[in-house]
């Protein structure tokens, strides 16, 4: 959720708009997260980069361990994509 909150803030969304997108958070929590982000921007960016790398690794591992039916469905989806040329 932090990455989406930071992305919304960096895109210029008001804290009230961000809070509407995350009803589990109250406005005070959104402002608190933004305040923390602004005070620790480098740390938060480093954390988000680590999280992205972790998710990429997990997706790659899941891809390698996909069941045969999932692999066939993915192959069919790729085969149905029209050629861009």
C-alpha positions in Angstrom: 0.0 0.0 0.0 2.9 2.3 0.7 4.0 2.2 -2.9 0.6 3.2 -4.2 0.3 6.0 -1.6 3.7 7.4 -2.6 2.8 7.0 -6.3 -0.4 8.9 -5.8 1.3 11.7 -3.9 4.1 12.0 -6.5 1.4 12.2 -9.2 0.0 15.2 -7.4 -3.1 13.7 -5.8 -4.4 15.4 -2.7 -4.2 13.4 0.6 -8.1 13.4 0.6 -8.1 11.8 -2.8 -5.5 9.2 -1.7 -7.6 8.4 1.4 -10.7 7.8 -0.8 -8.7 5.3 -2.8 -7.7 3.5 0.5 -10.8 3.5 2.8 -9.0 1.4 5.3 -6.8 4.4 6.1 -8.1 7.6 7.8 -6.9 11.0 6.6 -4.5 11.3 9.6 -2.8 8.1 8.5 -2.4 9.3 4.9 -0.9 12.6 6.1 1.4 10.7 8.5 2.6 8.5 5.7 3.2 11.4 3.4 5.1 13.3 6.2 7.2 10.2 6.9 7.9 9.8 3.1 9.0 13.5 2.8 11.2 13.2 5.8 12.8 9.8 4.7 12.5 10.0 1.0 15.8 8.1 0.3 15.0 5.3 2.8 11.4 4.9 1.4 12.7 4.8 -2.2 15.3 2.2 -1.3 12.6 0.1 0.5 10.3 0.3 -2.5 13.1 -0.8 -4.8 13.9 -3.7 -2.6 10.2 -4.7 -2.6 10.0 -4.5 -6.4 13.1 -6.7 -6.7 11.5 -9.2 -4.3 8.2 -9.3 -6.2 10.1 -9.8 -9.5 12.0 -12.7 -8.0 8.8 -14.2 -6.6 7.0 -13.8 -10.0 9.9 -15.5 -11.8 9.9 -18.4 -9.3 6.2 -18.8 -9.6 6.5 -18.8 -13.4 9.1 -21.6 -13.2 6.9 -23.7 -10.9 3.6 -23.1 -12.8 1.4 -26.1 -13.2 1.2 -27.5 -16.8 -2.3 -26.2 -17.3 -1.2 -22.7 -16.4 1.7 -23.0 -18.8 -0.7 -24.1 -21.6 -3.1 -21.2 -20.9 -0.3 -18.7 -20.9 1.0 -20.2 -24.2 -2.5 -19.9 -25.7 -2.8 -16.3 -24.6 0.5 -15.4 -26.2 -0.6 -17.2 -29.4 -3.8 -15.2 -29.5 -1.9 -11.8 -29.5 -2.0 -10.3 -33.0 1.3 -9.7 -34.7 2.3 -6.0 -34.4 4.0 -6.0 -37.7 
